[in-house]
Amino acid sequence: MIRFGMVGAGQIAHVHATTLAATEGAEVVGFHDVVAPRAAAMAEAFGAGAAGAGASGARPFGSLPELLAEVDAVCVCTMPQFHREAVEAAAAAGKHVFCEKPLAASVEDALAMQAAVERAGITCMMGFNFRFSPATVRLKELVESGQLGAPHSYYAIRALWLPHEPPNWRTDPRFIVGMTIESLSHDFDYMRWVVGDAVSAMGRVATTRPDLVGYDNVTSAILSLANGGMASFHQTWASHVAVNRFGVVGSLGSASMDWGPVRWRRDGDTQDRIIPVDDRPEDHVSSHELEMRHFVACLRDGRAPLTNVRDGVATVRISHAVLESSRTGASVAIA
């Protein structure tokens, strides 16, 4: 039985704890949060009598060291600025880590976390659940199959209405990191998984909330890729009309998806080919649940997870390159 502790007791901690509590071989031991009543309430919900295979003994812990002493692994679900403290403490204690995205708010913190994880030799998986959605998996598989040829262009457009009214940590001046670091970490990681690393960035960020310093909620960026191609992104939390579309243009064909079936064509096709996204058992399981099951299986079997701390560092680097480009108006190299 792998004993898990939850660092942070907010919404995403509840999502992951729910999966862990129902996963064979996993047990939710307890919760730690700087707001003690929140940890107590979550522990009560997952304590004695709660449904699930591993929900029989969860309790609140007053400090992180106390929690670490009782677990084999932790899920870090705090605000991004506090990820470093939790991950470094877990690594020093020899505990495995599942870290929610983004890895950190700064490149400095991300690199320190990578060093701590690799020094300790623990398993650290990033919470990039785009890699577990049926639509994103199918698009990745199509690119890998070679049927599109060499990918030379990738694009992602995500326009949502997310005002984040109080109470919400994203608009709390103490914790703001902005959309380019927080939400676009998903997009940058998925791009890297599908078409490879970026080497430079041009970007522009804006906000519809000038009263909130650092709260960028509109971003456009163009990345130059190591393979010689390019990737473009437009994302906003301020759109009254929702748009979600990802695509790849290759030398032999092109494909796109909007979380539904993947549509694609090759040279000479006169109509779209369709790849369904509901014909596998895992297609009917949430991506958050799939990623947590994957983490448990990797710990149990001694396998490397699909995402790791270096993937987390890479996305933080891209985010900050985009932000720097927006400040300077120049292209910024991605180390």
C-alpha positions as CSV (number, residue, x, y, z in Angstrom):
1,M,0.0,0.0,0.0
2,I,1.4,3.4,-1.1
3,R,0.6,6.0,1.6
4,F,-0.1,9.4,0.1
5,G,-0.3,12.8,1.8
6,M,-1.9,15.9,0.2
7,V,0.0,19.2,0.6
8,G,-2.7,21.7,0.1
9,A,-6.5,21.1,0.6
10,G,-8.1,23.0,-2.3
11,Q,-10.2,21.9,-5.2
12,I,-7.5,20.1,-7.2
13,A,-6.3,18.3,-4.0
14,H,-9.9,17.0,-3.6
15,V,-9.8,15.8,-7.2
16,H,-6.6,13.8,-6.8
17,A,-7.5,12.5,-3.3
18,T,-10.8,11.2,-4.7
19,T,-8.9,9.2,-7.3
20,L,-6.3,7.9,-4.8
21,A,-8.9,6.9,-2.4
22,A,-10.5,4.7,-5.0
23,T,-7.2,3.3,-6.4
24,E,-6.1,-0.2,-5.4
25,G,-2.8,-0.1,-3.7
26,A,-3.0,3.6,-2.7
27,E,-4.1,5.1,0.6
28,V,-4.8,8.7,1.5
29,V,-3.2,9.2,4.9
30,G,-3.9,12.9,5.4
31,F,-3.8,16.5,4.5
32,H,-1.7,19.5,5.4
33,D,-2.7,23.1,4.5
34,V,-1.6,26.4,5.9
35,V,-5.3,27.0,6.6
36,A,-5.8,24.3,9.2
37,P,-9.6,24.2,9.1
38,R,-9.4,23.5,5.4
39,A,-7.2,20.5,6.0
40,A,-9.4,19.3,8.8
41,A,-12.5,19.5,6.6
42,M,-10.9,17.6,3.8
43,A,-9.5,15.0,6.1
44,E,-13.0,14.5,7.6
45,A,-14.4,14.0,4.1
46,F,-11.8,11.3,3.3
47,G,-11.7,9.8,6.8
48,A,-13.3,6.9,8.5
49,G,-16.4,5.8,6.6
50,A,-15.6,7.6,3.4
51,A,-16.1,5.5,0.2
52,G,-13.0,4.2,-1.5
53,A,-10.3,1.6,-1.1
54,G,-7.8,3.9,0.7
55,A,-10.0,6.4,2.5
56,S,-10.2,4.9,5.9
57,G,-7.6,6.8,7.9
58,A,-7.1,10.3,6.5
59,R,-6.4,13.0,9.1
60,P,-5.2,16.6,9.2
61,F,-1.5,17.3,9.9
62,G,-0.4,20.5,11.5
63,S,3.0,20.7,9.8
64,L,4.6,19.4,6.6
65,P,7.3,17.4,8.4
66,E,4.6,15.6,10.4
67,L,2.9,14.6,7.2
68,L,6.1,13.6,5.5
69,A,6.9,11.3,8.4
70,E,3.8,9.2,7.7
71,V,3.7,8.9,4.0
72,D,5.5,7.4,1.0
73,A,4.5,10.1,-1.5
74,V,2.9,13.5,-1.6
75,C,0.7,15.4,-4.0
76,V,1.7,19.0,-4.0
77,C,-1.4,21.1,-4.7
78,T,-0.5,24.5,-3.2
79,M,-0.2,27.8,-5.0
80,P,2.8,27.7,-7.3
81,Q,5.0,30.0,-5.2
82,F,4.9,27.3,-2.5
83,H,5.7,24.3,-4.6
84,R,9.5,24.6,-4.1
85,E,9.2,24.4,-0.3
86,A,7.1,21.3,-0.4
87,V,9.0,19.5,-3.1
88,E,12.4,20.2,-1.5
89,A,11.1,19.0,1.9
90,A,9.7,15.8,0.3
91,A,12.9,15.1,-1.6
92,A,15.0,15.6,1.5
93,A,12.8,13.1,3.3
94,G,13.0,10.6,0.4
95,K,9.3,10.9,-0.5
96,H,8.0,10.7,-4.0
97,V,6.2,13.7,-5.5
98,F,3.3,14.4,-7.7
99,C,3.4,18.2,-8.4
100,E,0.6,20.1,-9.9
101,K,1.4,22.5,-12.7
102,P,3.2,24.8,-13.1
103,L,6.3,23.3,-11.4
104,A,7.1,26.8,-10.0
105,A,6.5,30.5,-10.4
106,S,10.1,31.2,-11.3
107,V,12.9,29.6,-13.2
108,E,15.2,29.8,-10.2
109,D,12.7,27.8,-8.1
110,A,12.1,25.3,-10.8
111,L,15.9,24.6,-11.2
112,A,16.3,24.3,-7.4
113,M,13.4,21.8,-7.4
114,Q,15.0,19.8,-10.2
115,A,18.3,19.7,-8.3
116,A,16.6,18.5,-5.1
117,V,14.6,15.8,-6.9
118,E,17.6,14.4,-8.8
119,R,19.9,14.6,-5.8
120,A,17.4,12.6,-3.7
121,G,16.7,10.1,-6.5
122,I,13.0,10.2,-5.9
123,T,10.2,10.0,-8.6
124,C,8.6,13.3,-9.4
125,M,5.7,13.4,-11.8
126,M,4.2,16.7,-13.1
127,G,0.5,17.2,-13.3
128,F,0.2,17.8,-17.1
129,N,-3.1,16.0,-17.7
130,F,-3.3,17.1,-21.3
131,R,-1.1,14.0,-22.0
132,F,-3.9,11.8,-20.8
133,S,-6.9,13.1,-22.7
134,P,-8.2,10.8,-25.5
135,A,-8.2,13.6,-28.1
136,T,-4.7,14.9,-27.3
137,V,-3.4,11.3,-27.2
138,R,-4.8,10.5,-30.6
139,L,-3.2,13.6,-32.1
140,K,0.1,12.7,-30.6
141,E,-0.2,9.1,-32.0
142,L,-1.1,10.5,-35.5
143,V,2.0,12.7,-35.5
144,E,4.2,9.8,-34.3
145,S,2.8,7.5,-37.0
146,G,4.5,9.6,-39.7
147,Q,1.3,10.0,-41.7
148,L,1.5,13.8,-41.5
149,G,5.1,13.8,-42.6
150,A,7.5,16.1,-40.8
151,P,5.6,18.5,-38.6
152,H,6.6,22.1,-39.4
153,S,3.8,24.0,-37.7
154,Y,1.9,23.5,-34.5
155,Y,-0.9,25.8,-33.2
156,A,-3.1,26.0,-30.1
157,I,-6.0,28.4,-29.5
158,R,-7.8,28.3,-26.1
159,A,-10.3,31.1,-25.4
160,L,-12.3,30.8,-22.2
161,W,-14.3,32.9,-19.8
162,L,-12.6,32.5,-16.4
163,P,-13.0,35.8,-14.5
164,H,-11.6,34.3,-11.3
165,E,-13.7,36.4,-8.9
166,P,-12.7,36.4,-5.2
167,P,-12.3,34.3,-3.3
168,N,-9.7,32.8,-5.7
169,W,-6.0,32.6,-5.3
170,R,-5.4,33.5,-8.9
171,T,-6.6,37.0,-8.3
172,D,-5.2,37.3,-4.8
173,P,-2.3,39.9,-5.0
174,R,-0.2,37.6,-2.7
175,F,-0.4,34.7,-5.0
176,I,-0.8,35.9,-8.6
177,V,1.4,34.2,-11.2
178,G,-0.7,34.9,-14.3
179,M,-2.0,32.8,-17.2
180,T,1.2,32.5,-19.1
181,I,2.9,30.7,-16.3
182,E,-0.1,28.8,-14.8
183,S,-2.4,27.8,-17.6
184,L,-0.1,27.9,-20.6
185,S,2.2,25.4,-18.9
186,H,-0.3,22.8,-20.1
187,D,-0.1,24.0,-23.7
188,F,3.7,24.3,-23.7
189,D,4.2,20.8,-22.3
190,Y,1.8,19.3,-24.8
191,M,3.5,21.0,-27.6
192,R,6.9,19.7,-26.5
193,W,5.4,16.2,-26.3
194,V,4.0,16.3,-29.8
195,V,6.6,18.3,-31.9
196,G,9.6,18.8,-29.6
197,D,11.4,21.5,-27.8
198,A,11.3,25.3,-28.4
199,V,14.5,27.3,-28.8
200,S,13.2,30.9,-28.8
201,A,10.0,32.8,-28.1
202,M,8.3,36.0,-29.3
203,G,5.3,36.9,-27.2
204,R,2.9,39.6,-26.1
205,V,0.8,39.5,-23.0
206,A,-2.0,41.7,-21.8
207,T,-4.7,41.9,-19.1
208,T,-8.3,42.9,-18.8
209,R,-7.7,43.5,-15.1
210,P,-5.2,46.4,-14.8
211,D,-6.0,46.5,-11.1
212,L,-4.1,43.2,-10.6
213,V,-0.4,43.4,-11.1
214,G,1.0,40.3,-12.8
215,Y,-2.4,38.9,-13.7
216,D,-1.9,38.5,-17.5
217,N,-5.0,36.8,-19.0
218,V,-4.4,37.3,-22.7
219,T,-1.3,35.8,-24.4
220,S,-0.1,35.4,-28.0
221,A,3.2,33.7,-28.6
222,I,5.2,32.3,-31.5
223,L,8.0,29.7,-30.7
224,S,10.8,28.6,-32.9
225,L,11.3,24.9,-32.6
226,A,14.4,22.8,-32.5
227,N,13.2,20.9,-35.5
228,G,13.2,24.0,-37.6
229,G,9.4,24.5,-37.4
230,M,7.3,26.9,-35.4
231,A,4.4,26.8,-32.9
232,S,1.8,29.5,-32.3
233,F,-0.4,30.1,-29.3
234,H,-3.3,32.3,-28.4
235,Q,-4.9,32.0,-25.0
236,T,-7.3,34.1,-23.0
237,W,-9.3,33.8,-19.8
238,A,-11.4,36.8,-21.0
239,S,-13.3,35.5,-24.0
240,H,-17.1,35.5,-23.9
241,V,-17.1,32.8,-26.6
242,A,-15.2,29.6,-26.0
243,V,-12.8,28.2,-28.6
244,N,-10.5,25.2,-28.1
245,R,-8.4,24.0,-31.0
246,F,-5.1,22.3,-31.5
247,G,-3.5,21.4,-34.8
248,V,-0.4,20.2,-36.5
249,V,0.6,21.0,-40.1
250,G,3.1,18.5,-41.7
251,S,4.8,18.0,-45.0
252,L,2.3,15.3,-46.0
253,G,-0.8,16.2,-44.2
254,S,-2.5,18.2,-41.4
255,A,-4.7,17.5,-38.4
256,S,-6.7,19.4,-35.8
257,M,-8.9,18.6,-32.9
258,D,-11.1,20.5,-30.4
259,W,-11.2,17.9,-27.6
260,G,-13.5,15.8,-29.9
261,P,-12.5,13.5,-32.8
262,V,-9.3,14.3,-34.6
263,R,-9.8,15.4,-38.1
264,W,-7.0,15.1,-40.6
265,R,-6.1,15.0,-44.3
266,R,-3.1,13.9,-46.4
267,D,-2.1,15.3,-49.8
268,G,-4.7,14.3,-52.3
269,D,-7.6,13.7,-49.8
270,T,-10.9,15.4,-50.7
271,Q,-12.5,15.0,-47.3
272,D,-11.5,14.8,-43.7
273,R,-10.5,11.5,-42.1
274,I,-11.8,11.0,-38.6
275,I,-10.2,9.4,-35.6
276,P,-12.7,8.7,-32.9
277,V,-12.0,9.4,-29.2
278,D,-14.5,7.1,-27.5
279,D,-13.4,3.6,-28.6
280,R,-11.0,2.7,-25.8
281,P,-11.9,2.0,-22.2
282,E,-9.7,4.8,-20.9
283,D,-11.5,7.3,-23.1
284,H,-14.4,7.3,-20.6
285,V,-12.1,8.1,-17.6
286,S,-11.1,11.7,-16.7
287,S,-7.6,12.8,-17.6
288,H,-6.9,13.7,-14.0
289,E,-7.9,10.2,-12.9
290,L,-5.8,8.6,-15.5
291,E,-2.7,10.6,-14.6
292,M,-3.0,9.8,-11.0
293,R,-3.5,6.1,-11.7
294,H,-0.4,6.3,-13.9
295,F,1.6,7.8,-11.0
296,V,0.5,5.1,-8.6
297,A,1.4,2.4,-11.2
298,C,4.8,3.9,-11.8
299,L,5.6,3.9,-8.0
300,R,4.4,0.4,-7.7
301,D,6.3,-1.0,-10.6
302,G,9.4,1.2,-10.4
303,R,8.8,2.8,-13.8
304,A,9.5,6.4,-14.9
305,P,6.3,8.4,-15.3
306,L,5.2,10.0,-18.5
307,T,6.1,13.5,-17.2
308,N,8.9,14.5,-14.9
309,V,10.5,17.4,-13.1
310,R,12.6,18.3,-16.3
311,D,9.3,18.7,-18.2
312,G,8.2,21.1,-15.5
313,V,11.4,23.1,-15.8
314,A,11.1,23.3,-19.6
315,T,7.6,24.8,-19.4
316,V,8.6,27.4,-16.8
317,R,11.5,28.4,-19.1
318,I,9.1,28.9,-22.0
319,S,6.6,30.9,-20.0
320,H,9.3,33.3,-18.7
321,A,10.8,33.7,-22.2
322,V,7.3,34.7,-23.5
323,L,6.9,37.2,-20.6
324,E,10.4,38.6,-21.2
325,S,9.7,39.0,-24.9
326,S,6.5,40.9,-24.1
327,R,8.5,43.3,-21.9
328,T,11.3,43.9,-24.3
329,G,9.7,43.4,-27.7
330,A,12.6,41.1,-28.7
331,S,12.9,37.4,-29.4
332,V,14.2,35.6,-26.4
333,A,16.3,32.4,-26.4
334,I,15.0,29.5,-24.3
335,A,17.9,28.0,-22.4
